[in-house]
Amino acid sequence: MIRRMNLMVLGCTSNAGKSLLVTGLCRWFARQGVKVAPFKAQNMSNNARVVDGGEIGVAQWLQARAAGVEPTVHMNPVLLKPEADTRSQVVVHGVARPDLTDVPWMDRGRHLWPPMVESFDEVANAYDLVIIEGAGSPAEINLPDLVNNKMLEYADARALLAVDIDRGGAFAHLYGTWALVPDTTRERLAGYVLNKFRGDASLLSPAPELITERTGMPNIGVLPMLHHELPDEEGATIRARPVVDSSASPLLNVVIVRYPFGSNLDEWHLLPHAAHVRWATRGAELRDADLIVLPGSKHVAADAAWMRERGFAEALAAAAAAGTRIVGVCGGAMMLGERIEDPHGVEGATVGFALLPLRTEMAATKTTEATTVSFPAMSAPWAALAGATVQGYEIRHGQVHGPECGITTTVWAVDNVMATTVHGLFEDSNFVQAVCGIRPAAVLHETFDVLADAIDEHLDTALLHRLSR
């Protein structure tokens, strides 16, 4: 077996395109026959997926799929899930850790570094090449940095530095980052990528050459602004325009409520291929909806209060009375019920919007498991779901009770209002077709190839081969 080096993608800033580049590299190396896997020591996101009994950030789940390997909790050993502006739930090796959530930010490092190292070793020992994703910027000199600089040194990896040229100031970001990182990081910077470029790349000269002259980092390529279907890490993105048969039913207007602590918002990426989809931040924006979606929530009580302040309680009641279909998923399902109790002080108690006879009790431990939902015969307007079997997953503290309106043990419905604790149903093309009347094509694997094709076309692939050996 060829002994390979590890490769890390750092970013000059957040949103520099690190996740996108790692996803493309995972697919590109996999197409070269390399046994490759992703790794990110610490991620911050309320979008997560269930893997081997725990949860990881959706970016690493997507990267593993791009690499064609099974995702594990070791690919993202630490996940921070924001619950408020100054508080995040800490998940370690896929399991929520309330004891660490209560530890001040600056004191967490000594608790988090050992699981980071343990997981990296686990992944590195199982694969020929690990593509490591950094977090934020490695030049945050006011903070101790485990995820970028310390992990880069521990893995003894070479690094690529990505910069978002679309936002402006890219060359200053590159030079400033190179100047501010520790020596141990600077000596491992093997090149930089100008990402998200629009226009004629020949007009960039002589800036790339000057950056190379002053830093020693070669420019390994200019990636254009790519059209792709990969959901953003926070998921509140509508990329697609519906591609539909002209003989199909008219497109539905689907409105998804975008509350502050919405979670798993990436799971709606197929819907724009079968409907007109938009986000709503005020109750008045629900008026012309054919289908209203209340997505998951990392803090149900806070998001329910936010909705009341913005007129959603009255708007939902009016929509339900008018026969508009409403679906609540996980935290959204809890809000559709009558009350949320919190005897263990997990998030806080609140009252729901009382559109379904459900009661939720927040449990001290979190449920994280894969789930299969089989729909029995159902009455209108959900009759098209009868007989459907859909794979999904559950990530929740809330235990929902409402047997008098139970369709299954995880789905409840009364007339036009439905609630489920299961995420991922709307990522199944058959389910989307049953709800919207139009079957969308699966798009993720096509997107992985689009990203790998862009690497083939625009980056110095000979250098990538050298860096990985």
URMO-V976866 format. One record per residue. N is the residue number from 1. RES is the residue in three letters. SS is DSSP state (h for helix, s for strand, l for the rest). Layout:
N | RES | SS
N | RES | SS
This chain:
1 | MET | l
2 | ILE | l
3 | ARG | l
4 | ARG | l
5 | MET | l
6 | ASN | l
7 | LEU | s
8 | MET | s
9 | VAL | s
10 | LEU | s
11 | GLY | s
12 | CYS | l
13 | THR | l
14 | SER | l
15 | ASN | l
16 | ALA | l
17 | GLY | l
18 | LYS | h
19 | SER | h
20 | LEU | h
21 | LEU | h
22 | VAL | h
23 | THR | h
24 | GLY | h
25 | LEU | h
26 | CYS | h
27 | ARG | h
28 | TRP | h
29 | PHE | h
30 | ALA | h
31 | ARG | h
32 | GLN | l
33 | GLY | l
34 | VAL | l
35 | LYS | l
36 | VAL | s
37 | ALA | s
38 | PRO | s
39 | PHE | s
40 | LYS | l
41 | ALA | l
42 | GLN | s
43 | ASN | s
44 | MET | s
45 | SER | l
46 | ASN | l
47 | ASN | l
48 | ALA | s
49 | ARG | s
50 | VAL | s
51 | VAL | s
52 | ASP | l
53 | GLY | l
54 | GLY | s
55 | GLU | s
56 | ILE | s
57 | GLY | s
58 | VAL | h
59 | ALA | h
60 | GLN | h
61 | TRP | h
62 | LEU | h
63 | GLN | h
64 | ALA | h
65 | ARG | h
66 | ALA | h
67 | ALA | h
68 | GLY | l
69 | VAL | l
70 | GLU | l
71 | PRO | l
72 | THR | l
73 | VAL | h
74 | HIS | h
75 | MET | h
76 | ASN | h
77 | PRO | l
78 | VAL | s
79 | LEU | s
80 | LEU | s
81 | LYS | s
82 | PRO | s
83 | GLU | s
84 | ALA | s
85 | ASP | l
86 | THR | l
87 | ARG | s
88 | SER | s
89 | GLN | s
90 | VAL | s
91 | VAL | s
92 | VAL | s
93 | HIS | l
94 | GLY | l
95 | VAL | s
96 | ALA | s
97 | ARG | l
98 | PRO | h
99 | ASP | h
100 | LEU | h
101 | THR | h
102 | ASP | l
103 | VAL | l
104 | PRO | l
105 | TRP | h
106 | MET | h
107 | ASP | h
108 | ARG | l
109 | GLY | h
110 | ARG | h
111 | HIS | h
112 | LEU | h
113 | TRP | h
114 | PRO | h
115 | PRO | h
116 | MET | h
117 | VAL | h
118 | GLU | h
119 | SER | h
120 | PHE | h
121 | ASP | h
122 | GLU | h
123 | VAL | h
124 | ALA | h
125 | ASN | h
126 | ALA | h
127 | TYR | l
128 | ASP | l
129 | LEU | s
130 | VAL | s
131 | ILE | s
132 | ILE | s
133 | GLU | s
134 | GLY | l
135 | ALA | l
136 | GLY | l
137 | SER | l
138 | PRO | l
139 | ALA | l
140 | GLU | l
141 | ILE | l
142 | ASN | l
143 | LEU | l
144 | PRO | l
145 | ASP | l
146 | LEU | h
147 | VAL | h
148 | ASN | h
149 | ASN | h
150 | LYS | h
151 | MET | h
152 | LEU | h
153 | GLU | h
154 | TYR | h
155 | ALA | h
156 | ASP | l
157 | ALA | l
158 | ARG | s
159 | ALA | s
160 | LEU | s
161 | LEU | s
162 | ALA | s
163 | VAL | s
164 | ASP | s
165 | ILE | h
166 | ASP | h
167 | ARG | h
168 | GLY | l
169 | GLY | l
170 | ALA | h
171 | PHE | h
172 | ALA | h
173 | HIS | h
174 | LEU | h
175 | TYR | h
176 | GLY | h
177 | THR | h
178 | TRP | h
179 | ALA | h
180 | LEU | h
181 | VAL | l
182 | PRO | l
183 | ASP | h
184 | THR | h
185 | THR | h
186 | ARG | h
187 | GLU | l
188 | ARG | l
189 | LEU | s
190 | ALA | s
191 | GLY | s
192 | TYR | s
193 | VAL | s
194 | LEU | s
195 | ASN | s
196 | LYS | s
197 | PHE | s
198 | ARG | l
199 | GLY | l
200 | ASP | l
201 | ALA | h
202 | SER | h
203 | LEU | h
204 | LEU | h
205 | SER | l
206 | PRO | l
207 | ALA | h
208 | PRO | h
209 | GLU | h
210 | LEU | h
211 | ILE | h
212 | THR | h
213 | GLU | h
214 | ARG | h
215 | THR | h
216 | GLY | l
217 | MET | l
218 | PRO | l
219 | ASN | s
220 | ILE | s
221 | GLY | s
222 | VAL | s
223 | LEU | s
224 | PRO | s
225 | MET | l
226 | LEU | l
227 | HIS | l
228 | HIS | l
229 | GLU | l
230 | LEU | l
231 | PRO | l
232 | ASP | l
233 | GLU | l
234 | GLU | l
235 | GLY | l
236 | ALA | l
237 | THR | l
238 | ILE | l
239 | ARG | l
240 | ALA | l
241 | ARG | l
242 | PRO | l
243 | VAL | l
244 | VAL | l
245 | ASP | l
246 | SER | l
247 | SER | l
248 | ALA | l
249 | SER | l
250 | PRO | l
251 | LEU | l
252 | LEU | s
253 | ASN | s
254 | VAL | s
255 | VAL | s
256 | ILE | s
257 | VAL | s
258 | ARG | l
259 | TYR | l
260 | PRO | l
261 | PHE | l
262 | GLY | s
263 | SER | s
264 | ASN | l
265 | LEU | h
266 | ASP | h
267 | GLU | h
268 | TRP | h
269 | HIS | l
270 | LEU | l
271 | LEU | h
272 | PRO | h
273 | HIS | h
274 | ALA | l
275 | ALA | s
276 | HIS | s
277 | VAL | s
278 | ARG | s
279 | TRP | s
280 | ALA | s
281 | THR | l
282 | ARG | l
283 | GLY | h
284 | ALA | h
285 | GLU | h
286 | LEU | h
287 | ARG | l
288 | ASP | l
289 | ALA | l
290 | ASP | l
291 | LEU | s
292 | ILE | s
293 | VAL | s
294 | LEU | s
295 | PRO | l
296 | GLY | s
297 | SER | s
298 | LYS | l
299 | HIS | l
300 | VAL | h
301 | ALA | h
302 | ALA | h
303 | ASP | h
304 | ALA | h
305 | ALA | h
306 | TRP | h
307 | MET | h
308 | ARG | h
309 | GLU | h
310 | ARG | l
311 | GLY | l
312 | PHE | h
313 | ALA | h
314 | GLU | h
315 | ALA | h
316 | LEU | h
317 | ALA | h
318 | ALA | h
319 | ALA | h
320 | ALA | h
321 | ALA | h
322 | ALA | l
323 | GLY | l
324 | THR | l
325 | ARG | s
326 | ILE | s
327 | VAL | s
328 | GLY | s
329 | VAL | s
330 | CYS | l
331 | GLY | h
332 | GLY | h
333 | ALA | h
334 | MET | h
335 | MET | h
336 | LEU | h
337 | GLY | l
338 | GLU | l
339 | ARG | s
340 | ILE | s
341 | GLU | s
342 | ASP | l
343 | PRO | l
344 | HIS | l
345 | GLY | l
346 | VAL | l
347 | GLU | l
348 | GLY | l
349 | ALA | l
350 | THR | s
351 | VAL | s
352 | GLY | l
353 | PHE | l
354 | ALA | l
355 | LEU | l
356 | LEU | l
357 | PRO | l
358 | LEU | l
359 | ARG | s
360 | THR | s
361 | GLU | s
362 | MET | s
363 | ALA | s
364 | ALA | s
365 | THR | s
366 | LYS | s
367 | THR | s
368 | THR | s
369 | GLU | s
370 | ALA | s
371 | THR | s
372 | THR | s
373 | VAL | s
374 | SER | s
375 | PHE | l
376 | PRO | l
377 | ALA | l
378 | MET | l
379 | SER | l
380 | ALA | l
381 | PRO | l
382 | TRP | l
383 | ALA | h
384 | ALA | h
385 | LEU | h
386 | ALA | l
387 | GLY | l
388 | ALA | l
389 | THR | s
390 | VAL | s
391 | GLN | s
392 | GLY | s
393 | TYR | s
394 | GLU | s
395 | ILE | s
396 | ARG | s
397 | HIS | s
398 | GLY | s
399 | GLN | s
400 | VAL | s
401 | HIS | s
402 | GLY | l
403 | PRO | h
404 | GLU | h
405 | CYS | h
406 | GLY | s
407 | ILE | l
408 | THR | l
409 | THR | l
410 | THR | l
411 | VAL | s
412 | TRP | s
413 | ALA | s
414 | VAL | s
415 | ASP | l
416 | ASN | l
417 | VAL | s
418 | MET | s
419 | ALA | s
420 | THR | s
421 | THR | l
422 | VAL | l
423 | HIS | s
424 | GLY | l
425 | LEU | h
426 | PHE | h
427 | GLU | h
428 | ASP | l
429 | SER | h
430 | ASN | h
431 | PHE | h
432 | VAL | h
433 | GLN | h
434 | ALA | h
435 | VAL | h
436 | CYS | h
437 | GLY | l
438 | ILE | l
439 | ARG | l
440 | PRO | l
441 | ALA | l
442 | ALA | l
443 | VAL | l
444 | LEU | h
445 | HIS | h
446 | GLU | h
447 | THR | h
448 | PHE | h
449 | ASP | h
450 | VAL | h
451 | LEU | h
452 | ALA | h
453 | ASP | h
454 | ALA | h
455 | ILE | h
456 | ASP | h
457 | GLU | h
458 | HIS | h
459 | LEU | s
460 | ASP | l
461 | THR | h
462 | ALA | h
463 | LEU | h
464 | LEU | h
465 | HIS | h
466 | ARG | h
467 | LEU | h
468 | SER | l
469 | ARG | l
